[in-house]
């Protein structure tokens, strides 16, 4: 049994690894926990609470996190067997569906990640407004943009260290908030008032319509609104896992802990914040900026705890800044991936001596300039519309990656590859992938469904909620017409490239999992 060897990417067609720097397992585990905890979660949860009430808010997060946890297992099975090696997850639709799907998915990723960077920067400046500084917004926008983009020029290891620190602080503060919530609920606040379950006295809030139909609409609206804070977190684990020295070992460990971390750092904080923050608090929907509309800050204010609201505000600022750093990283790697596949100019694949694709980082950083639109108050709505598009981008990602997994599994069967020798196996297998396809398709169709009620109709909301669908179709058929007319709509299963494929033996050497390369047309023995 031989240890893992370097792969000849020119021969195999696999993506080249970045030249040197690698993330360590501790980076992967911590980034997987707190990397995407940003404004969409810490601020956006307030609107979700106001829309459906505490029960629907909590149940909605628990349900979506459960589905994301299931989805993460099928993605990890592919990522451990076929590591991304510095590329984006659009690689899997390219490899297991067709180049046209990979092309459309690649630009879908790049656009979504790129837009999320100015979103987080903008919310960071709004959070700063909590202190009413006598400085123009453009100053803070510039500082945040330079630091976020600048960090992504550093070697992967250094960028990983910075994000490890950010994520560690976010996780620590979330744990502190949960402990504080227990104290407040039990009556340990400055006023001595026992909050208990008072904020759950009205557990459900109807939305749009009254009665049971309004309650159903509220629950559906809650599920859709949770897409943004939960979007792309599973993909981030797969992408960061490809930056580690031994993805076959580190990714399975990260996947096993991922579901529990979702529960502890997403679902539990939501539960506690519904206990300390009233769902009818006017700050949640009054258009208060940044942390002024965060349920975490409102809960602290309601408990009359001095100074702590400023600390929580600083946490939200740090979280938005940190999430912007992660999305800039993912955006640059998506563009790098497109270049490697020949879907973007070759210079986007150029890397410096640290292995960083500097042109991809630069271009993705330019997209962050959209944050300056919010220097004018009327431009804030523009960014809100762009963020609405991100929801449908998340849905496309989840559906196509689930479909890619089904094709990956079928290719293993057709080509006689023993699945038991893969580094990681999803417990529910193909059935979980089919469920994810069905569920996320429904969520995608419901994105913006409220506009179909006369009282809620808004042309701009309708366009931004569903324009992602025709754009994706246009990208797919555009590539098919100009570049892929001679290729099949789907690559035949017996022609899918499974070589080299990472497999493992049941034993390890020196505590390290031993990866081997497996030719896709040969069945492994024992």
C-alpha positions as CSV (number, residue, x, y, z in Angstrom):
1,X,0.0,0.0,0.0
2,X,1.5,3.3,-1.1
3,X,0.9,6.7,0.3
4,X,-0.8,9.3,-1.8
5,X,1.1,10.7,-4.7
6,X,1.1,13.8,-6.8
7,X,-1.3,13.7,-9.7
8,X,-0.3,14.6,-13.2
9,X,-3.0,17.1,-13.9
10,X,-2.1,17.6,-17.6
11,X,-2.6,13.9,-18.2
12,X,-5.7,13.4,-16.0
13,X,-7.5,16.6,-16.9
14,X,-7.8,17.5,-13.2
15,X,-7.4,21.1,-12.1
16,X,-3.9,22.2,-11.0
17,X,-3.3,22.7,-7.4
18,X,-2.3,26.2,-6.3
19,X,1.5,26.2,-6.0
20,X,2.2,26.0,-2.4
21,X,0.1,27.3,0.5
22,X,-2.4,25.0,2.1
23,X,-5.1,25.3,4.7
24,X,-4.7,23.1,7.8
25,X,-7.5,21.0,9.2
26,X,-8.2,23.5,12.0
27,X,-8.7,26.2,9.4
28,X,-11.3,24.0,7.6
29,X,-13.2,23.1,10.8
30,X,-13.4,26.7,12.1
31,X,-14.2,28.3,8.7
32,X,-16.9,25.6,8.2
33,X,-18.4,26.7,11.5
34,X,-18.3,30.5,11.3
35,X,-17.1,31.6,7.9
36,X,-20.5,32.6,6.6
37,X,-21.9,33.9,9.8
38,X,-22.4,37.5,8.6
39,X,-25.0,40.2,8.2
40,X,-27.5,37.9,6.4
41,X,-27.7,35.8,9.6
42,X,-27.2,38.3,12.4
43,X,-29.3,41.1,10.9
44,X,-31.5,39.3,8.4
45,X,-32.9,36.9,11.1
46,X,-34.8,39.9,12.5
47,X,-37.0,40.2,9.4
48,X,-37.6,36.5,9.4
49,X,-38.7,36.7,13.0
50,X,-41.0,39.6,12.3
51,X,-42.5,37.8,9.3
52,X,-43.5,34.5,10.9
53,X,-43.1,34.8,14.6
54,X,-40.8,32.9,17.0
55,X,-42.1,29.4,16.2
56,X,-41.9,29.6,12.5
57,X,-38.5,31.4,12.7
58,X,-37.0,28.6,14.9
59,X,-38.7,25.7,13.1
60,X,-37.7,27.2,9.7
61,X,-34.1,27.4,10.6
62,X,-34.1,24.0,12.1
63,X,-35.7,22.5,9.0
64,X,-33.5,24.3,6.5
65,X,-30.3,23.5,8.4
66,X,-31.4,19.8,8.4
67,X,-31.7,19.8,4.7
68,X,-28.4,21.6,4.2
69,X,-26.8,19.0,6.5
70,X,-28.2,16.2,4.3
71,X,-26.9,18.1,1.2
72,X,-23.5,18.5,2.7
73,X,-23.1,14.7,3.0
74,X,-23.6,14.1,-0.7
75,X,-21.3,17.0,-1.6
76,X,-18.6,15.7,0.8
77,X,-18.7,12.3,-0.9
78,X,-17.8,13.9,-4.2
79,X,-15.4,16.4,-2.7
80,X,-13.4,13.7,-0.8
81,X,-13.2,11.4,-3.8
82,X,-12.6,14.2,-6.4
83,X,-11.0,17.1,-4.5
84,X,-11.5,20.6,-6.0
85,X,-7.8,21.5,-5.6
86,X,-8.4,25.3,-5.5
87,X,-11.3,25.3,-7.9
88,X,-15.0,26.0,-7.4
89,X,-17.8,23.5,-7.0
90,X,-19.0,24.3,-10.6
91,X,-16.4,21.7,-11.4
92,X,-18.8,18.9,-10.5
93,X,-21.6,19.9,-13.0
94,X,-18.8,20.3,-15.6
95,X,-17.5,16.9,-15.0
96,X,-20.6,14.9,-14.2
97,X,-23.3,16.7,-16.3
98,X,-21.8,18.6,-19.2
99,X,-19.6,21.6,-20.0
100,X,-22.6,23.8,-20.7
101,X,-24.0,23.1,-17.3
102,X,-20.6,23.8,-15.8
103,X,-20.3,27.1,-17.7
104,X,-23.7,28.3,-16.6
105,X,-23.1,27.2,-13.0
106,X,-19.6,28.8,-12.9
107,X,-20.9,32.2,-13.8
108,X,-23.8,31.7,-11.5
109,X,-21.4,31.2,-8.6
110,X,-19.1,34.0,-9.6
111,X,-21.9,36.5,-9.8
112,X,-23.5,35.4,-6.5
113,X,-20.3,35.5,-4.5
114,X,-19.2,38.8,-6.1
115,X,-22.5,40.5,-5.2
116,X,-22.3,39.1,-1.6
117,X,-19.0,41.0,-1.1
118,X,-20.5,44.5,-1.5
119,X,-23.6,43.4,0.4
120,X,-21.5,42.6,3.5
121,X,-19.5,45.7,3.1
122,X,-22.6,47.8,2.8
123,X,-24.1,46.3,5.9
124,X,-20.8,46.9,7.7
125,X,-21.1,50.6,7.1
126,X,-24.8,50.5,8.2
127,X,-23.7,48.8,11.4
128,X,-21.2,51.6,12.0
129,X,-24.0,54.1,11.8
130,X,-25.1,52.8,15.2
131,X,-22.3,55.0,16.7
132,X,-23.2,58.0,14.5
133,X,-19.6,58.7,13.5
134,X,-18.9,62.1,11.9
135,X,-17.3,60.5,8.9
136,X,-18.6,60.0,5.4
137,X,-19.8,56.5,4.5
138,X,-17.3,56.4,1.6
139,X,-14.4,56.4,4.0
140,X,-15.6,53.2,5.8
141,X,-16.5,51.6,2.4
142,X,-13.0,52.2,1.2
143,X,-11.3,50.9,4.3
144,X,-13.4,47.7,4.4
145,X,-13.0,47.1,0.7
146,X,-9.2,47.5,0.7
147,X,-8.8,45.2,3.7
148,X,-11.1,42.5,2.4
149,X,-9.6,42.4,-1.1
150,X,-6.1,42.8,0.3
151,X,-6.4,39.8,2.6
152,X,-7.2,37.7,-0.5
153,X,-3.9,38.6,-2.1
154,X,-2.1,36.9,0.7
155,X,-1.1,33.2,0.6
156,X,-4.0,30.8,1.2
157,X,-2.4,29.9,4.6
158,X,-2.2,33.6,5.7
159,X,-5.7,34.3,4.5
160,X,-6.8,31.1,6.3
161,X,-5.2,32.3,9.5
162,X,-7.1,35.6,9.3
163,X,-10.4,33.9,8.7
164,X,-9.6,31.4,11.4
165,X,-9.3,34.3,13.9
166,X,-12.5,36.0,12.6
167,X,-14.5,32.8,12.8
168,X,-13.1,32.0,16.3
169,X,-14.2,35.4,17.6
170,X,-17.7,35.0,16.0
171,X,-18.2,31.6,17.5
172,X,-17.0,32.8,20.9
173,X,-19.4,35.7,20.9
174,X,-22.4,33.6,19.7
175,X,-21.7,31.2,22.6
176,X,-21.6,34.2,24.9
177,X,-24.9,35.5,23.5
178,X,-26.6,32.1,24.1
179,X,-25.4,32.0,27.7
180,X,-26.5,35.6,28.2
181,X,-29.9,34.8,26.8
182,X,-30.4,32.0,29.4
183,X,-29.5,34.5,32.1
184,X,-32.0,37.1,30.7
185,X,-34.8,34.5,30.4
186,X,-34.2,33.3,33.9
187,X,-34.4,36.9,35.3
188,X,-30.8,37.6,35.8
189,X,-30.8,40.9,33.9
190,X,-30.3,44.3,35.5
191,X,-34.0,44.8,36.1
192,X,-34.5,41.3,37.6
193,X,-37.5,40.7,35.3
194,X,-38.0,37.1,34.3
195,X,-38.6,37.0,30.6
196,X,-39.4,33.3,30.4
197,X,-41.4,32.3,27.3
198,X,-43.2,35.7,27.2
199,X,-42.1,36.4,23.7
200,X,-43.6,33.1,22.6
201,X,-47.1,34.0,23.8
202,X,-47.9,34.8,20.1
203,X,-46.0,32.0,18.5
204,X,-47.1,32.4,14.9
205,X,-47.8,35.6,12.9
206,X,-50.0,35.3,9.7
207,X,-48.5,37.0,6.6
208,X,-50.3,38.7,3.7
209,X,-53.6,37.0,4.6
210,X,-55.3,36.2,7.9
211,X,-56.1,32.8,9.4
212,X,-54.6,29.5,8.6
213,X,-53.8,30.4,5.0
214,X,-51.9,33.4,6.3
215,X,-50.0,31.2,8.7
216,X,-49.0,28.9,5.8
217,X,-47.9,31.8,3.7
218,X,-45.8,33.0,6.7
219,X,-44.1,29.7,7.0
220,X,-43.3,29.5,3.3
221,X,-42.0,33.1,3.4
222,X,-39.8,32.2,6.4
223,X,-38.3,29.2,4.5
224,X,-37.5,31.4,1.5
225,X,-35.9,34.2,3.6
226,X,-33.6,31.7,5.3
227,X,-32.0,30.8,2.0
228,X,-29.7,33.9,2.0
229,X,-28.0,33.3,5.5
230,X,-27.7,29.5,4.7
231,X,-26.6,29.9,1.1
232,X,-23.3,28.4,0.0
233,X,-22.1,27.3,3.4
234,X,-21.8,23.6,2.4
235,X,-20.0,24.6,-0.8
236,X,-17.5,26.6,1.2
237,X,-16.5,23.5,3.2
238,X,-15.9,21.6,-0.1
239,X,-13.9,24.5,-1.6
240,X,-11.8,25.0,1.5
241,X,-11.3,21.3,1.9
242,X,-9.7,21.3,-1.5
243,X,-7.0,23.6,-0.1
244,X,-6.0,21.2,2.6
245,X,-3.1,18.8,2.3
246,X,-5.2,15.7,2.6
247,X,-8.8,16.3,1.5
248,X,-9.6,12.6,1.7
249,X,-8.9,12.7,5.5
250,X,-10.0,16.2,6.5
251,X,-13.2,16.5,4.5
252,X,-15.0,13.5,6.0
253,X,-14.1,14.7,9.5
254,X,-15.5,18.2,8.7
255,X,-18.6,16.7,7.2
256,X,-19.3,14.6,10.3
257,X,-19.1,17.7,12.5
258,X,-20.9,20.0,10.1
259,X,-24.5,19.1,11.0
260,X,-23.8,19.5,14.7
261,X,-22.2,22.8,14.1
262,X,-25.2,24.0,12.1
263,X,-27.4,23.1,15.0
264,X,-25.2,24.7,17.6
265,X,-24.1,27.9,15.8
266,X,-27.2,28.6,13.7
267,X,-30.3,26.9,15.1
268,X,-29.6,27.4,18.8
269,X,-28.8,31.1,18.5
270,X,-32.0,31.6,16.6
271,X,-34.0,29.8,19.4
272,X,-32.4,32.0,22.1
273,X,-32.9,35.2,20.2
274,X,-36.6,34.4,19.8
275,X,-36.8,34.3,23.6
276,X,-35.2,37.7,24.2
277,X,-36.4,39.7,21.2
278,X,-40.1,40.4,20.7
279,X,-41.3,39.5,17.1
280,X,-43.4,42.7,17.1
281,X,-40.4,45.0,17.9
282,X,-40.7,48.0,15.6
283,X,-37.0,48.1,15.0
284,X,-37.2,44.8,13.1
285,X,-39.2,46.2,10.2
286,X,-39.0,50.0,10.6
287,X,-36.1,50.2,8.3
288,X,-33.6,50.7,11.0
289,X,-30.1,50.4,9.6
290,X,-27.6,47.6,10.3
291,X,-27.5,46.4,13.9
292,X,-30.4,48.7,14.8
293,X,-32.6,46.0,13.2
294,X,-30.7,43.0,14.5
295,X,-32.7,40.9,16.9
296,X,-29.6,40.2,18.9
297,X,-29.1,43.9,19.6
298,X,-32.8,44.5,20.2
299,X,-32.8,41.7,22.7
300,X,-29.9,43.2,24.6
301,X,-31.6,46.7,24.5
302,X,-34.9,45.2,25.8
303,X,-33.0,43.7,28.7
304,X,-31.6,47.2,29.6
305,X,-28.0,45.9,29.7
306,X,-25.7,48.9,29.2
307,X,-22.6,48.8,27.0
308,X,-23.3,45.3,25.8
309,X,-25.3,46.4,22.9
310,X,-22.2,48.2,21.6
311,X,-20.2,45.0,22.0
312,X,-22.8,43.0,20.0
313,X,-22.8,45.8,17.4
314,X,-19.1,45.3,17.1
315,X,-19.5,41.6,16.7
316,X,-22.0,42.1,13.8
317,X,-19.5,44.5,12.2
318,X,-16.7,42.0,12.5
319,X,-19.0,39.2,11.2
320,X,-20.1,41.1,8.2
321,X,-16.4,42.0,7.4
322,X,-15.3,38.4,7.9
323,X,-18.1,37.0,5.7
324,X,-17.1,39.6,3.0
325,X,-13.6,38.2,3.1
326,X,-14.9,34.6,2.7
327,X,-17.1,35.6,-0.3
328,X,-14.3,37.4,-2.0
329,X,-12.2,34.2,-1.6
330,X,-15.0,32.1,-3.1
331,X,-15.7,34.6,-5.9
332,X,-12.0,34.7,-7.0
333,X,-11.8,30.9,-6.9
334,X,-14.9,30.6,-9.0
335,X,-13.4,32.9,-11.7
336,X,-10.1,30.9,-11.4
337,X,-12.2,27.7,-12.0
338,X,-13.8,29.2,-15.1
339,X,-10.4,30.1,-16.5
340,X,-9.1,26.6,-15.9
341,X,-12.0,25.2,-17.8
342,X,-11.5,27.6,-20.7
343,X,-14.7,29.6,-19.9
344,X,-12.9,32.8,-19.1
345,X,-9.7,34.4,-20.3
346,X,-6.6,32.4,-19.4
347,X,-4.9,35.2,-17.5
348,X,-7.5,34.7,-14.7
349,X,-5.7,31.4,-13.9
350,X,-2.3,33.0,-13.4
351,X,-1.0,32.7,-9.9
352,X,1.8,34.4,-8.0
353,X,4.5,32.6,-6.1
354,X,2.2,32.0,-3.2
355,X,-0.3,30.2,-5.5
356,X,-2.9,33.0,-5.3
357,X,-4.8,33.7,-8.6
358,X,-4.2,37.5,-8.4
359,X,-6.1,38.5,-11.5
360,X,-9.2,36.6,-10.3
361,X,-8.9,38.3,-7.0
362,X,-8.6,41.7,-8.6
363,X,-11.6,41.3,-10.9
364,X,-13.7,39.9,-8.0
365,X,-12.6,42.9,-6.0
366,X,-13.8,45.3,-8.7
367,X,-17.3,43.9,-8.3
368,X,-17.2,45.0,-4.7
369,X,-17.2,48.6,-5.9
370,X,-20.9,48.2,-6.2
371,X,-20.9,49.0,-2.5
372,X,-20.4,52.7,-3.4
373,X,-23.9,52.7,-4.8
374,X,-25.1,52.9,-1.3
375,X,-23.4,56.2,-0.6
376,X,-26.6,57.6,-2.0
377,X,-29.7,56.5,0.0
378,X,-31.6,55.8,-3.1
379,X,-29.0,53.3,-4.3
380,X,-29.6,50.9,-1.3
381,X,-32.6,49.4,-3.0
382,X,-30.4,48.5,-6.0
383,X,-28.2,46.3,-3.9
384,X,-31.3,44.8,-2.2
385,X,-32.5,43.7,-5.7
386,X,-29.2,42.2,-6.5
387,X,-29.2,40.2,-3.2
388,X,-32.7,38.9,-4.1
389,X,-31.0,37.3,-7.1
390,X,-28.6,35.4,-4.8
391,X,-31.5,33.3,-3.5
392,X,-32.1,31.7,-6.9
393,X,-28.4,31.3,-7.4
394,X,-28.2,29.3,-4.2
395,X,-31.1,27.1,-5.4
396,X,-29.4,26.4,-8.7
397,X,-26.2,25.4,-6.9
398,X,-28.0,23.0,-4.6
399,X,-30.1,21.4,-7.4
400,X,-27.3,21.0,-9.9
401,X,-24.8,19.6,-7.3
402,X,-27.4,17.1,-6.1
403,X,-28.0,16.1,-9.7
404,X,-24.2,15.8,-10.2
405,X,-24.0,13.5,-7.3
406,X,-26.6,11.2,-8.7
407,X,-24.7,11.1,-12.0
408,X,-21.4,10.5,-10.1
409,X,-23.0,7.5,-8.2
410,X,-24.4,6.0,-11.4
411,X,-21.1,6.4,-13.1
412,X,-19.4,4.4,-10.3
413,X,-21.9,1.6,-10.9
414,X,-21.6,1.6,-14.7
415,X,-17.8,1.7,-14.6
416,X,-17.5,-0.9,-11.9
417,X,-16.0,1.2,-9.2
418,X,-16.4,-0.1,-5.6
419,X,-18.1,2.8,-3.7
420,X,-17.0,1.2,-0.4
421,X,-13.5,2.3,-1.0
422,X,-14.3,6.0,-1.3
423,X,-13.0,8.2,1.5
424,X,-16.5,9.1,2.6
425,X,-20.0,7.8,1.8
426,X,-23.3,9.7,2.3
427,X,-25.5,7.6,4.5
428,X,-28.7,8.2,2.6
429,X,-27.0,8.2,-0.8
430,X,-29.0,8.9,-3.9
431,X,-32.3,9.1,-2.1
432,X,-31.1,12.2,-0.2
433,X,-30.0,13.8,-3.5
434,X,-33.4,13.2,-5.1
435,X,-35.0,14.8,-2.0
436,X,-32.7,17.8,-2.2
437,X,-33.6,18.3,-5.9
438,X,-37.3,18.3,-5.1
439,X,-37.1,20.5,-2.0
440,X,-34.8,23.1,-3.4
441,X,-36.7,23.3,-6.7
442,X,-39.9,24.1,-4.7
443,X,-38.0,26.7,-2.7
444,X,-36.7,28.3,-6.0
445,X,-40.3,28.5,-7.4
446,X,-41.5,30.1,-4.2
447,X,-38.8,32.8,-4.3
448,X,-40.8,36.0,-4.5
449,X,-44.1,34.2,-4.5
450,X,-45.7,37.0,-2.5
451,X,-45.7,39.3,-5.5
452,X,-48.6,37.2,-7.0
453,X,-50.9,38.6,-4.4
454,X,-52.5,41.9,-5.6
455,X,-51.6,43.7,-2.3
456,X,-48.0,42.7,-2.6
457,X,-47.3,43.1,-6.3
458,X,-44.1,44.9,-7.2
459,X,-42.6,44.6,-10.6
460,X,-39.0,45.1,-9.4
461,X,-39.4,42.4,-6.7
462,X,-40.8,40.0,-9.3
463,X,-38.0,40.6,-11.8
464,X,-35.2,40.2,-9.2
465,X,-36.8,37.2,-7.7
466,X,-37.0,35.2,-10.9
467,X,-34.6,36.8,-13.4
468,X,-32.0,34.3,-12.4
469,X,-33.9,31.5,-14.1
470,X,-33.8,33.0,-17.7
471,X,-30.2,34.2,-17.1
472,X,-29.1,30.6,-16.3
473,X,-31.0,29.2,-19.3
474,X,-29.4,31.9,-21.5
475,X,-25.9,31.0,-20.3
476,X,-26.6,27.3,-20.8
477,X,-27.9,27.5,-24.3
478,X,-25.5,30.3,-25.2
479,X,-22.6,27.9,-24.4
480,X,-24.4,25.0,-26.0
481,X,-24.8,26.9,-29.3
482,X,-21.4,28.6,-29.6
483,X,-19.1,26.0,-27.9
484,X,-21.0,22.7,-27.4
485,X,-23.1,21.9,-30.4
486,X,-20.9,18.8,-31.1
487,X,-21.2,17.5,-27.6
488,X,-24.1,15.5,-26.0
489,X,-26.6,17.2,-23.7
490,X,-25.3,15.0,-20.9
491,X,-22.0,13.1,-20.9
492,X,-22.8,9.4,-21.2
493,X,-22.2,7.6,-17.9
494,X,-19.6,5.2,-19.3
495,X,-17.6,8.2,-20.5
496,X,-17.6,10.2,-17.3
497,X,-14.1,10.9,-16.2
498,X,-13.5,9.0,-12.9
499,X,-9.7,8.9,-13.3
500,X,-7.9,9.6,-11.1
501,X,-10.3,9.0,-8.3
502,X,-9.3,9.1,-4.6
503,X,-9.8,5.8,-2.8
504,X,-8.7,4.6,0.6
505,X,-7.7,1.4,2.3
506,X,-9.2,0.3,5.6
507,X,-6.0,0.9,7.4
508,X,-3.8,3.9,7.8
509,X,-0.1,4.5,8.0
510,X,1.3,6.7,10.7
511,X,-2.2,7.9,11.6
512,X,-2.7,9.3,8.0
513,X,-5.3,8.1,5.6
514,X,-3.6,6.6,2.6
515,X,-5.1,7.9,-0.6
516,X,-4.6,6.0,-3.9
517,X,-5.5,6.9,-7.4
518,X,-8.0,4.7,-9.1
519,X,-8.6,4.3,-12.8
520,X,-12.3,4.8,-13.5
521,X,-12.6,1.8,-15.7
522,X,-11.2,-0.7,-13.2
523,X,-13.0,-2.1,-10.3
524,X,-11.0,-2.2,-7.1
525,X,-10.5,-5.4,-5.2
526,X,-10.6,-5.9,-1.4
